[in-house]
Amino acid sequence: MKPRIGVLTSGGDCPGLNAVLRGAVLAAEKLGWEIVGFRDGFEGLLPPGHHVILDRQSINGIMALGGTIIGTTNRGHFVAKVGAGNRTVVPANVIEGAKKILY
């Protein structure tokens, strides 16, 4: 089995994310690795797992696109900052769900 790494884009959209994804895919290809892109930030880690294999075909033509082809979010189950510097703890069941997808 070839090595596999996961990538996600989270925290909101910014210029250049597609270029980063493209660079990661091309570098991984040279190493013989596989890249899994988790859709919509950390939310893609939750069951049933919303992910896609990123390969040369999936990144073809993305440099001219804005945003990120795998989506992003700065809201959802993993938000730890609730305002005014206060933080919350991500519930254990959310962490356990993500672990199931990753393993």
C-alpha positions in Angstrom: 0.0 0.0 0.0 1.4 3.4 -1.0 1.7 6.2 1.6 -1.4 8.4 1.8 -1.8 11.9 3.2 -4.9 13.9 3.7 -5.3 17.6 3.0 -8.1 20.0 3.8 -8.6 23.8 3.5 -10.3 25.4 6.5 -10.9 28.8 8.0 -12.4 30.5 5.0 -11.3 31.0 1.4 -8.1 32.7 0.3 -6.3 33.2 -3.0 -3.8 30.5 -3.8 -5.4 27.5 -2.2 -5.8 25.7 -5.5 -2.1 26.3 -6.3 -1.2 24.8 -3.0 -3.3 21.7 -3.7 -1.8 21.4 -7.1 1.7 21.6 -5.7 0.9 19.0 -3.1 -0.5 16.6 -5.6 2.4 16.9 -8.0 5.0 16.5 -5.2 3.1 13.5 -3.8 3.0 11.9 -7.3 6.8 12.2 -7.6 7.1 10.4 -4.2 4.6 7.7 -5.2 2.1 8.9 -2.5 -1.6 9.3 -2.7 -3.5 12.5 -1.6 -6.9 12.5 -0.1 -8.7 15.8 -0.1 -11.3 16.3 2.7 -14.2 18.4 1.5 -15.4 21.5 3.3 -12.6 21.8 5.8 -12.6 19.7 9.0 -16.3 18.8 8.4 -15.1 16.4 5.7 -13.5 14.3 8.5 -16.9 13.4 10.0 -18.8 10.2 9.1 -19.6 9.2 6.5 -16.4 11.0 5.4 -16.7 13.5 2.5 -13.4 13.1 0.6 -12.0 12.7 -2.8 -8.7 11.3 -4.2 -6.7 14.1 -5.6 -4.6 13.1 -8.6 -3.2 14.7 -11.7 -6.6 14.5 -13.5 -8.5 16.1 -10.6 -6.1 19.1 -10.5 -6.1 19.7 -14.3 -7.0 23.3 -15.0 -7.4 24.4 -11.3 -4.8 27.2 -11.4 -7.3 29.5 -13.2 -10.0 28.9 -10.7 -10.6 30.9 -7.6 -11.3 29.4 -4.2 -10.5 25.8 -3.5 -11.7 22.7 -5.4 -12.3 20.8 -2.1 -14.2 23.6 -0.4 -13.6 25.2 3.0 -15.5 26.3 6.1 -14.9 28.3 9.2 -18.0 27.0 11.0 -19.2 23.6 12.1 -18.4 20.9 14.6 -14.7 21.8 15.1 -15.1 25.5 15.9 -13.2 26.2 19.1 -13.4 30.0 19.3 -16.7 31.3 20.4 -15.9 35.0 20.6 -14.2 37.6 22.8 -11.3 35.3 23.2 -13.3 32.5 24.8 -12.7 29.0 23.7 -14.8 25.9 23.8 -13.8 22.2 23.7 -14.6 20.1 20.6 -16.9 17.3 21.9 -15.2 13.9 22.3 -17.8 12.2 20.1 -16.9 14.6 17.2 -13.2 13.7 17.7 -14.0 10.0 17.8 -16.0 10.3 14.6 -13.1 11.9 12.8 -10.7 9.3 14.1 -12.9 6.6 12.5 -12.6 8.2 9.1 -8.9 8.7 9.4 -8.1 5.1 10.4 
